[in-house]
Amino acid sequence: MILRTFPLLALVLVPAAVVGGAGTGAATTSLQLGTDCRIGGKVVEGRGCLYAVGGGNVSGESQISRLTLGKDGLPSDRKPAGEICKGDCGACSAAISGRWLFVTGGSLKGVTVRFEIQHDGTLANRTEIPDGDRPCVNVGGMVASGKYLIVVGGWNTRLCYMAEVRPDGSLGPWVKGNPLPQICFCRGRVFRLGNRLCAAGNQNYESPSDRVFSAVVDESGSAMRWRRWAALPERAAHFDFHPMPDGKSVLYVNEETGALYVAPVAEDGRFGAWSKLENALSGGPYASQVGLPLPCGKYLRVAACAVNPRRFLPVDAVEMK
């Protein structure tokens, strides 16, 4: 029997006290929200909601699920929010700029899909925006920075592109920006941290990289020259990498072993020493590949099987004390 969906949203709480090597304990918990397992999708936050965008699943659909954040900061009330395209959209990336949700990559060939986020968090007015001369940057990362959308890296490329987000949600022409120092198959591991963009990724699955690249952004949000900035604590073909909501620390998750690390962020954006947390998530072939730190301080991960996409098993949820 083939399981099509399974309730696999899990939490990791990483309070500020853990950063710097404080003692930790663990408790196991999970959120039974019945969300589809996804490989290679993206979770983004906006207007009090989480949007689980794309990702490969058994049905081959490319849906967006909306999760409302409650008073405790935890997601609940899962509802379908919209369809990105016909067919699977597993290798996509997404970003929110103002009241607009943008999706690119994956099976979207030559277009960026835009949704308007309504006041209640629902999505409306799906629009396809032609990408012009920008190639399909499969599984690259996309981030909103100031008035720009910036697409970083992707499969077998180190190119970066920027487009201005106009007030009406339309995009200006995609302009080629400064390239990354190496091919960066970053699968969405790009984010803004203070006045910098940070990006991490592998050249391919066979050659994992621990390099983190950074570029200063100007007042408009445009990225300057990229350079090597820091190193990840481990090398892994499948990993997750995010800033915590307060911007004072970064979180690294090795999806192959379940190891968790945190590092403090200095005022100049430099990372301090990585601290390995005592309690790890279940790793091995059952990797989430989709995660997001929540404003309440918890790390949300959507579990999926990285080896057999038709087999879904739960992943432990570790609550750090």
N, C-alpha and C positions, 0 to 999 in steps of 0.2 A: 504494500500500500504506500502511495506517495503522499506525504504530508505537504499541504500547500501553504499553510500558515501556522504560526506558533507564537504564543505570548512570550516574547523574549526581550523586553526592554529591561535593562539592568542599570544599577546605580553604583558609583564610586564616590564617596565623600572624601575630599582632600582639603582639610582646613589649613589655614595659614600656619598653625602651630607645627604641622608636619614638616614644612619646609625648613631645612637646616638641620634635620636629623633628630627631631624629637621622637619619643617613644610612640609606638602605634599598637593598637589592638584591632580586632576585626570582628565583624558580625555580617552574616549573609542575609541579603534581602533581594527582592525583585519587584518590579511593577508589572502586573498582569494586564497589559494593554492590548494584547492580541495583534500587534503590528506584524506586517510581513517581514520575513528575513530578507536582508538586502546585502549585496556585495558590490562595492564600488560606488555607492551613492553618496549623499551629503546631507547633513542635518544643519539647518540654519535657524536663527532666532530673530523674531521681529514682532512688534505689537502684541506682546504678551503670549505669543504662540511659538511652537517649534514646528518646522516644516521638514519632514523626511522626504527628500527629493530623489527620485530615480532609484537606481540600484537594481542589480539583477535579482530576479526571484523566479520561482517555478513557473508562474503564469506567464512570464515574459512581458508583463505590463510595465508601463512607465508612469506610474501614478505618483502623486504628491499626497502625503498624509499630514493632517494638521492635528497637533496636540496642544491643548490649552494648558498654560501654566497656572496652577492654583495658588492660593495664598501662602502655602508652604513652599512654593517655588518648584514643586514637582509637577510633571506633566500628567494630564488625564484627558478623558473625553476625546479619544481618537476618532477622527472623521476623515473620509476622503475629501481632498481639496481641489483636485484637478488632474488632468492628464497632460503629460508633457508632449508625447507623440505616440504614434502607433508603433508597437514593437518595444523591445527591451531598450532601456536607456541606462545601462549599468555603469558605464564609464563617463559619468557626467560630473559637472561641478555647478555650484549655485552660489549666489550672493544677493544680499538685500541692500538696496540703495534707496533711501527715503521710503516711499510707499510702493516701491517696485521690487519684485522678485525676478531675478534673471537666472536662466539655466542655459548652459552651453556644454558642448562636448558630447561624448557618448555616441548615440546613433543620430544625433542632430547634425546633419551634413549641410553646412553652408548657412545655417540660421542660428540665432539666439532667440530663445523663447522668453517672453516677458509676461508676467501676471501683475495685476494691480491688487495690492493688499487693502481690503476694506477695513473700516473701523472696528468691526467685530472679528477681524482676523481671517475672514473668508477670502478666497481668491476669485478675481473676476477679470474679464477682458483679456483673455489669452491672445497674444499677438506674436507673430513670427517676424523677426527683424533680420534681414539679409546681412551676412557677415562680410560681404564684399570680397576684398582680396585676402582677408585673413583665412589661413588654412584651418581645417578642423583640427584643433589641438586636443587630441584624444587623451582623456584622463589628466589633463592639466588642471592647475588650481586657478580659481577665479576669486578675486577679492574686491570689495568696494573700498576705495581710498579717496576721500574727499569727493570731488565731483567726477571721479573716473571709475570705470571698471577696468581692472587689470587682469589679464590672463597670463599665467606664468607656466612655462615649460609644457611638458606633455610627453607622449610616447615618441621616443627617438628625436627629441628636439630640445633645444635650450632657448628658443625664441620667446619673446614676451611682446604682448600687444596691449595698447590702451585705447579706450574710447570714452568720450565725455558723455555723461548721463544728463540729458537736457531736462528742464522742469516738467515737460509733458511726458517724460519716460522714453522718448526716442533717444537713439544713440548717434553720436557723431561718428565720423569715419574711424575705423580701427587703424591706429598708427603703430608702426613697429618701434618698440622701445629697446633699451639696452638688453642684450642677451645675458643669460646666466653663464657663469664660468664653465659649466658642464651640462650635459644632458640631464634633465631633471624630470623624471617620471613621478611627479609629486602628488598625483591623486588627491589634490585639494589641500595638501599640507602647506598652505601659504596663508599668512595672516598679517594684520597690521598690529604693531606693538609700539605705542608712542609715536615717534616721528620716523619709524622704520617699518619696512616690510621684511618679513622673514619667510624663507622658503626652504623646504627640505624634501628630498626624494632620491630615488635610486636611478642609476643609468639604465638598469634592467633588473629583472628578478634574480638573475644569476650573479650580479655584482652589487650587493647592497652597499650603500654609502652612509657614512655618519656625518657628512658635511651639512652645515646650515649656512645658507647665504643670506645676506642682508643688503638692503638698499635704502638710503635716506629718501624720504619723500618731501617735496616742497609744499608750500602753502596750499596749492591747488590739489594736492594728493598725487601728483605725478612722481613716478619713481626715477631716481637717479641711477648711477652706476652700481651694479651688483659686485659684491666681494665676499670672500669667505669670512664668516663671522664667528662661528662656534662649532662645536662637535656634539653630536648626540651621544648618549651614554652607551649605546649598543648599535650594532648593525643588524638590520632585519629586512627581509623582503616585504613584510607586511607590518606596518606600525602606524600609530596615531601620534599626533604632535599638535599641541594647542597651548595658547596662553590661558591662564586662569582669569576669570572675569575681572579681578581687581588689577590685573596687569602687573602684579608684583612677583609672579612666578610662572613657570611654564611646566607643562605636564607631558611626559613621554610614555607611551604604552607600547611594549613589544607584543604584537598580536600573535607571535609564534610561541612565546613562552609565558605570556601573561604578566611579565615583570612590569612594575610601575616605578617611574622615577619622577622627581620634581627638582627644579633648580630655581633659586631666586634670581630676579632680574634687577640689575643695578639701575641707577638713574640714567646712565648713558646707554642703556639697553643691553649691556653685556650680561651674559649668563654667569651665575656663580657655579659652584661645584654641584654636580648631580648627587642627589641622595636617593638610594634605593629604598622603597617602602617595604616593610617586612612581609606584607601580605600581598600575594599576587592573584591575578585573575586566572581562570582556567585558560590555558593557551593551547598549543598544538594546532591541529588542522581547523579547529572551530574558532575562526577569527571573526571579530565583529566588523572591522574596517569602516565602521560608521560610528562617530562619537562626537560629543560636544560638551564642554564644561557649562554648567548652568549658572545663572546669577546667584542662586542660593548656595553655591559652592560644591555641588555634586557633579560628578561626571557621568553623563548618560551614554550608554553604548547599546547599539542594536546588534544582537548576535546573529551570526550567519556562518555557514560552513564554507571554508575557503577551498576545500578539496572536491567535495561533491555537492553542487548547488541544489540537488534534490533532497538532501538530507540535512535536517535542521535539529540541532541540539542546543539546550540552554547553556549559558555561560554563567559562572558564579558571579554574584554581585558582592563586592567587598565594601563594607562601610568602615572607613578609617576613623578611629577614635582619637 
